Amino acid sequence: MCRLFFSLCLIFSGFTSVFAQGVTQYVNPFMGTTTLWTPEELGFVPKPGERQWGAETFPGAALPNAMVQLTPVTAYRSGSGYQYEDSVIYGFAHTSKGHWNLLHLPILPITTEGNPTPNDYRSTYSHEREEAHPGYYRVFLDRYNVNVELTTTLRCGYHRYTFREGDHKGILIDIARSNNQPRRWELRRAMENNAIEGFQDGEGRIYFYGEFSEDIESVTQEGGSPGFSQRGRNFNRPVGMVKLKNPNCSKTLELKIGFSFVSIENAKDNLRAELAGKSFEQVRKDADKIWEDILGHIKVEGGTEADKKMLYSTLYRTFLFPHLRTDVNGESAIEMGEPQKLGFNYYTNPSFWDTYRNKLILLGMITPEVANDIIRSCIVRGEQRGGYMPTFFHGDHASTFVAGSWLRGIRGFDLKRAYALMLKSATVPGRGGRPYLDEYLERGWISEKDTVNVPTGDEYKGAVTKTVEFAYDDYATALVARELGNKKNEKLLLKHSQNYKNLFDPSTGFWRGKVLRNGKGVWIEDFRPNYPYYQYQYREADAWNSLFFAPHDPMGMVALYPSKKAVEQKLDSLFTQPNGGYPAFNCTGYLGLYCHGNQPGHSIPFTYYFVDKQEKAQHVLNTLMHKYYGMGKEGLAYAGMDDAGEMSSWFVLNAIGIYTYSPADPEYIVTVPLFDKVHFTLGNGKSFDIVKEGSGEKIKSITVGGQPLKGWFVKHEDLAEGKELKIKVESR
């Protein structure tokens, strides 16, 4: 079904046939936009009609790490704003990520003939008249008989609407609506006869300045009270109506619109710098070239067409986030204080809990200048927020990103400044730092709330997950201490990095929560290893999917068990026994008890390597790559949420044969690639090849630069020197 759908996209896409002759032809931006519905796919029986989380990706036009993501909105308060199963479009928003936020400034072309009102304006559409490609999106709006085409630059959106002959066209701007439910906004006609300007709040105030290809008669707000909504709710909210002087004089209407998080004037400057004098065709051609250059860093030979399509579709997802927040004049909209000229591109905070595992390292391998600036942005943000490295959602994984980037040669940031923030995060409890750090430092583990019968969706401390992840972050910080010659703190942090052992329960073979009773730690009695929690003991996981997390000390982790055989048997049970069937919106896509639909367990399959069963790991990896991506009846679903590119990057790295098992370390665990040859060009221009010889799942031998590799890990420096990685495989 996936192949059929993608073929239909190629048939309907004139753009694809003209421009996408390189690797971008393999990218399907619809990948990840559907969700899973059946018990077999989800791992539990959903409530009738209840939608679970999908990958929450968007199909709209965007450039790598851009300020603007121009994408259709089929549902508000959804992950990305677009859900493939929906049949209506409310507008085309200019920001999206996939975390139930953003969707700034939705705009919809309308006609008088379509009879829109402030409370009824959405249009039906069909996938047969919809297509997407990196940097380009098109759809036909049935209600208004208008063909919508979208493309983008870094800071601007470019709309092209083609109406029926003679229809009275106009523009509806949903100024009071986004996923963040804005409380303040402003929309007005600008000084120029064909321009609008204003702002909208919602995860930052975004300013805009847009120019139409025709003059404007008026700009009004209709259907509500201008300026405010009540507590951000969606009742009695106005919409903006842009009326044209000559609404039926031509079939085509274009809108070029610039954005800024600093000012309207900057939005106007961004528009002038990026779109002045450019045609729609030129901008979309430029967008395709930018994506071709980025995605072309990885070239493959062999493998199936389906594997190539999934490789480049997932690689594309790696570069959509974080988002740029610096204008063409160098001013950056930092979160606290006045805009500043920082001397580098300022980016939003990465989704550290998700993407530290793989995506941020992969991004740095191909675009080191972006990784540099993301870290520099984190340093600025941390110094403004009490001296701690920024965190995201859960844990403290900026340390892993910093260490892993520096040790791979990305050194355009001040390591001492970064280290000061990292060290404080690891050793000084305080607001803005690691939660429950005082407990962690005092005992080497974090206690959980002493209670029973916890509902799966309740918020508690996530004590087990935090303990083992803090231990790994301590290891990452120790690597930086070593680089800076800070031996005292290196020793201290390496000692703390062993804290992952403190919540291992040898009687069950699981990492298990403890509660404090009379000042002593006692194992949680209400212990159900296959019960998924949102944040009780484990963060978005159960005990099975919290196994074997010590990327810095895999052999020490294995040694906690009676034997390697015991670990192998535990892994065999994980991947073969049925799960408990508990409904949890953030735990979907099971292989046995293993949940691939969320990040906590994504390194577990590699544990087989450390008990001398690499071929079993590869069997699991192959199963996941071929059956847990491109799922569902349309062949467009992931096993779970993409989380800003983590799920996608997991596929990319395993597909090419090198995975970031310990992202803080400048090395990769070697796997069996899906392709006979991979040519990887790093962002500094150096390149290396990964060559597979033979077929099967068992690695027979590995050489680097013609020399046998000791163990399973290849060093980044060897690859960066251009040494060929050759993997000989055989059937079991």
Secondary structure by P-SEA (a helix, b strand, c coil): caaaaaaaaaaacccccccccccccccccccccccccccccccccccccccccccccccbbbcccccbbbbbbcccccccccccccccccbbbcccccccccccbbbbbbccccccccccbbbbbbcccccccccbbbbbbccccbbbbbbbcccbbbbbbbbccccccbbbbcccccccccccbbbbbcccccccccccccccbbbbcccccccccccccccccccccccccccbbbbbbbbbcccccccbbbbbbbbbcccaaaaaaaaaaccccccaaaaaaaaaaaaaaaacccccccccaaaaaaaaaaaaacccccccccccccccccccccccccccccccccccccccccaaaaaaaccaaaaaaaaaaaaaaaaacccccccccccccaaaaaaaaaaaccccccaaaaaaaaaaaacccccccccaaaaaaacccccccccccccccccccaaaaaaaaaaaaaaaaaaaaaaacaaaaaaaaaaacccccccccccccccbbbbbcccccccccccccccccccccccccccccccccccccaaaaaaccccaaaaaaaaaaaaccccccccccccccccccccccccccccccccccccccaaaaaaaaaaaaccccccccccccccccccccaaaaaaaaaaaccccccccccbbbbccccccbbbbbcccccbbbbbbcccccccccccccccccccccccaaaaaabbbbbbbbbcc
